Amino acid sequence: MENNQYDIIIVGGGIVGLASAYKINLKYPNKKILVLEKEKEVAAHQTGHNSGVIHSGMYYKPGSYKAKNCVDGRRELVAFAKEHKIPHDICGKVVVATEQSELEHMNRVLNNGIANGVEGIEKINANQIKEIEPFCEGIEGLWVPCTGIIDYADVSKKYVELIQSKFQGSKVLKEHEVTAFEKQNGFTDVITTKGKFRGTYIITCAGLQSDRIAKKEGAKIDTAIVGFRGDYYDLSDKGKGKVRNLIYPVPNAKYPFLGVHFTRMIKGGTECGPNAVFVFKREGYNKTDFSLKDTTQALSFGGTWKFFAKNMKFALDEYHGAFSKTFFLKRLQKLIPSLKMDDLKPGRAGVRAMALASEGNMIDDFKIEINGNAIHVLNAPSPAATASLAIGTAIQEMASEHFNLS
């Protein structure tokens, strides 16, 4: 067991878990940190399936963890990408209002952006929208020059490289699924499919499995993870010329989803989407994927039914879009009316972990809780990838205080 002893064991090799390991090791270079990831590669789920946008921080309520960590994290991420030569492009984006009813919320987003310190954000008119995105039609919009694109799997792999090369004794192990925690006197044995590891302190950042892992560790939590799949289309060779960079609608104020949008990808191509469809398998990326365990767990949680009751029209519209290319196209045509069916081809999908409260409300901010010698990241939705270095710093500060690190 001596070789398998660590100061801190982090469960989850997504971008938040890896950034936390990196930031704690930067502060405490002599601490041995182990990151355990169940998949063959790090960043295999939410991190590797998101749209790759470097978010500005304008959508979030001023003073929230999301707002502060997104703005600070974006600046730090861009500096990190420059330092380590990770391909990225601060190309800017437009947020477009297509009808009068959207202007009030668009102005709210603008004011949030200004309050959150988002650089360069400004209101633009219909002609200015056309100058930036010639095929896009809108009545008013926002220009957000500090938004960009990157591949977050590349960022995650750089975190791994730095953890294992800069800090002696720290490592990232893949294909090590955590199955149990055994509490001992002053430490915890973490049981995996490939062996047992002893940690003085535990941090869990398990994304789509975050509630289950926290409960296995012994935490009492009042939320449950429900998965929402996001389907994408790609612009075909014929449609590619209709989008220069990033085009977003004004989001629906009731939901944390940003609506279907257009995103140029750092490694080529342009994606359209995503929708937000309840999934019957937490890590199911195909429309017919099903897990009895995941479905039973989601539907036996009272908050799920309360969420459906409150948001039935939204849920039905999203399902319609998942199975009807025509319906999906109509949503995209709100922004680019000239878009045709053959401008789109099927793309990939991602699944987003959404923490639901028992009352059926979505937990819209980051949620991190402490349980004895453990810290649990229970909710880290978008913009967690953009904010990963800032979240890593926040977790490092929590660990310093609650674990009495020195």
Steps between C-alpha positions, in 0.01 A plus 500: 500500500795735556547560124126566473487771768415856400437829676196567280302272271282668239222293342428609142731583211286766338625855467389611850665207679822542304510879547446450875789254519722738304412804711545316833836370384609848390429624853638189672765345268596233753150356538442168328174523306327217315226553241287195423310486169275210403525541121788419264568872452454811710231752397288216361155635585385860555845652446556326169145535369434870551502767230852625576394860566707726724207675669515869584305493830214728395203270562545445871348680794748758635661376819436131423778242500440453127547869424821546697660170405410531132650846454811427709531149357469618139785746538715239670409234240598725209835580666550127569421411137747762376772381738460135403426560131153341510311597183225753571338800335343801672268560205206667676131418470167665430188448710202576277144610581258412221181640659401785728406270790868399536639852546423531870697186587776590254546830686507309828779280360687814388470651848615175660801496270593857592451426874715186469785691334472342154734696274372673187139382508273740310155528344488491120228568243372290209756642255788431737381140544520466121853639492615232746283211373366580147240220491358569847174695541413683820345822626764568766788312650802491726862483385719309746862526379662303785318172423713235331541134406733224621507120538452423870631145461833657395492723809430198722788303350733791570388499866584127515840558345585776750373304802715199413813686386524786751396335827685193624267225616181644350331302225187448293374143462249410229270197488469509880129515581431580864259247652517574876658699780614341826549740791801426718648690793618827346485398136278342235562195286365555150406170334523485121458230238881472488605530862484693825648843567531678833439873529512739793250724323249440221364733232231379261436666164302225331274698267216279379565264794562770762197426720569125504869540584422751776248260655748212480748715691235552768376852426136585563385698198164650407541513122502244219670504162273478198659481155401714202631399159593772252484400131701688240491535125806601299488748216561319172753625245209681334393673824840572653534845346191628681673527839829678569541439874237474778131594481272462804133579560381696802455217753171415665520663843329201666769243415878470538531374140615758243282385210612350168788699359782491244857429611812491287727225636871550562587183306276581206133498409199675653248345739134590541324422827460368759147426613441372855324165526447292817706180467421146609872426540738743668786427263279424201594696189258328260130584485388149592754429777335362813614400849247348740709614799532859377135527395367349823718728709399814309128420503492393865633844604203726572680805366508351149120481479463849644744628238299334221176643637645852501664472158282270291485719187877552503561124537262412214654760268848369571391142425339614178831657396690183586302287257405756232769658286232732356412632847870540588558688172212740574662596828830567323321700228396754762862615488589410139179496292681387182612173662376193308463133586809402300707760688482262800642155560472288818763580764598375843327520837591584857333439835483773763472419870230715656453501876133511598369598842221300659256784417570447129719806449825487307802596711634774277825582683806295588437286810792373709453342844726371777455170683767435763827433319332529157401777260226419247442696180129423460416739217741651250302573183603737222710718519707260714743421217570869438523555876702185580816676622297739718294212640828315561622797702173511698531129581866547593394776743226281648747213536758728663246614758306181572786249461749728682751453221849637546 
